[in-house]
Amino acid sequence: MEDRFPNGEYPVMLTPFTDKNEVDYEALEKLVDWYIQNGVAGLFADCQSSEMFYLTLKERVEIAKAVKKFAAGRVPVVASGHISDRLEDQVEELTAIAETGVDAVILLTNRLAKKESSEEEWLEHLKELLSRLPGEIPLGFYECPYPYKRIISVENLKWCADSGRFYFIKDTSCDLQCIKGKMEVIKGSQLKLYNANTSTLLESLNMGAAGFSGVMANFHPQLYAWLCRNFDRQPERARLLADFLTVASLIERQVYPVNAKYYQKMVGNFNSIQTRSKDAGLLNETGMLEVEQLARLQDYFIELYSR
């Protein structure tokens, strides 16, 4: 079976902006290189961390195209940018993203039905959408938390795995029993599960999950890359690292993605912490100190796990 998407880590990418609130493509290229140099298996562009709900379709298309160009075949690139409610608009968005040449186009599970809709309605909408997309487009799913979180049911996921159209699912259930059920129905298919949640990551890797696709890859991707490569070969060291990563991930609950952009500015990739989804001014002096403290602590673990 063709393995289009290697196991490992797929960062949910940030979008750098200039102080004038325009996409900073010079910084974006630096970010792509930084991810790859730090061992990621692939890249996830035009996602919620990318502030896709605050980007025009033209910007989403140009970002996906640029990331694919900057990656230069070194790692696969998946992209979403799929934010509309109407089926016709979704077809337009997804087709435009597919035409950028990305390796897979990612569907948001919450765009396929309203919050109150049944699982049957969700699947019918998906089937209709698939009938309007070119059959050769590799597809995936993202259980995006905004504007509401829809966790795909195991029954619907089995249908998707059996369809042969899907390769990638970014799971945001944060629930090991849910992940276990999903792993059982995708077993033997080309569909791979990437966990977004650090707290359950190690356990999910031991269940057979393919890797990590979460926000903390914007701070220390090399540590997640190590965990995905070595969780079964060095279980005691993996347990210690997973415990650190879980505690470190609490910074997600602060002013994200502004704090991640502050870190990227610290390491020289970004020129600005301009953010569309949050007021960058919400990252106060204490928040900056927390990022700086995390940076020092993660550097200790990076050195420890490079031996």
C-alpha positions, 0 to 999 in steps of 0.5 A: 500500500502506498504510504503518502504520509509518513508517520510522525509530526505534522505541525499546525502551521502559524501564519506570520503577518507584517505589522501592516497585517499582510502575510509575511512570506519571507517569515513563512519560508523561514518557518517552513525551514525551521519545522523541517530542520527540526524533524517534522514528517509533514506540514499542515497549512491553512488550519485554525492555528493559521487563522484560516477563518481570518484569511481570504480565500485568495490568501489561503490559496497563496499560503498553501501554494507557498508552503508547498513551494518552500517545502520543495518535496522534503515533506508532504504538505496538507492544507484545509482553508475550508471554512464556508457553510454552503456546499457550493462555496465548499466545493470552490474552496476545496478545489482551489486548495487542491489546485495549489498542488498540496499532497492532501486537502483536509475537510473540517468535520464541523463544516459538513453538518450543523451542530444539531444534525445527525450522523446520517445527515453528516454522511449524506453531506459528505457524499454529496461533497465528494461527488462534486470534487475530482476523484483524484484529490487525496483527502483528510479530516480535521476535527476543528474545535471552531466554531463547534467541535464535531468528533467523527463517529466510528461508523462514519470513519469506517465508511471513509476508510473503506471509500479509499479517498481518505489518508489523514485525520487530525483527531481532537477528541482528547479521549483514548476510548474514542481514539481506540475505536477509531484505530480499530475501524481504520486498521488495514486502510490507508487512513492514518490518525494523528493526535492533536492532544499531548496528554493522550499522545503517548498512549495513542502512539502505543495504540497505533496512531501515526503521530502528532498534529498539534499546536505545541509543535510551534514551540518544540517540534524536535521533542515531538519528533523524538517521541514519535520515532522512539516511543516504543524503542525507549519507553522509559525516556518516552514516558518522561518526555511525554510527561514534560510535554503535557505540562509544557502544553498548558501554555496553549491555554494562554494567549495562543497563537500570539505567544507562539508568534512571540516565541517564533520572533524570539528564535528569529523566524518572525518579524512581528507578532501581529495576529488577526484572531486575537489582539496581540496586546493581550500577551502582557509582560507576564505572558512573555516571561512564561514563553521565555521560561518555557524556552529555557526549560525546553532547551534543557530537554532538547539537549537531554534528548539529543544524546 
